[in-house]
Amino acid sequence: MRPLLLLALMLLSPLARAELAETDWLTLLPAQDRKALEEMPEISHDSAEGDGVFTNKGGLKQQDKQLPAVMYSSKTVAALNGKHIRIGGYPVPLESGAKGKSTLFFLVPYPGACIHVPPPPPNQLILVRYPHGIKLADIYAPIWVSGTLKVEPVSNDLADAAYALDAAQVRPVEESDL
């Protein structure tokens, strides 16, 4: 077989295009935090935000000081530091490049995390750096992010995150992914 034909067959094979296995958000939690979340009572959404009036000026920062400690947790899983992962979530844009593509954003496990009460704990937020940028038409549309995860505390006016990810690829979740 000719070398070019062989190369073309290899590049088109499903194995050559395979993505990393999906990393579940619960994997980011240390065992004690996962257990605490599982045992936590249901959180009430009886608030102005729950009725569609959004007054949470704290963004993704936890404002309700009466929640269980796990909702403020920045505890991480050290074994994930430097791992290449693929994780699905929802973007909260922070910075855009010259062409309007988002180059820096938080990835959160559920849509609307920036306005719902309560926001996820820091160990369920990932700061994503993607210099190539992605056009985000809808923050309620899920995306896949692949790259190197770092245990890296990040804090800004909008949120505290326990992880950061240098993205190699960011793409919308497609119907065929489901």
Secondary structure, DSSP 8 states (H G I E B T S, - for coil): --HHHHHHHHHHSHHHH----B--GGGGS-HHHHHHHHHS------STTTTT----TTTTS---TTS-GGGG-----GGGTT-EEEEEEEEEEEEE-TTS-EEEEEEESSTTTTTSSS---GGG-EEEEEEEEE--S-TTS-EEEEEEEEEEEEE-SS-EEEEEEEEEEEEE--GGG-
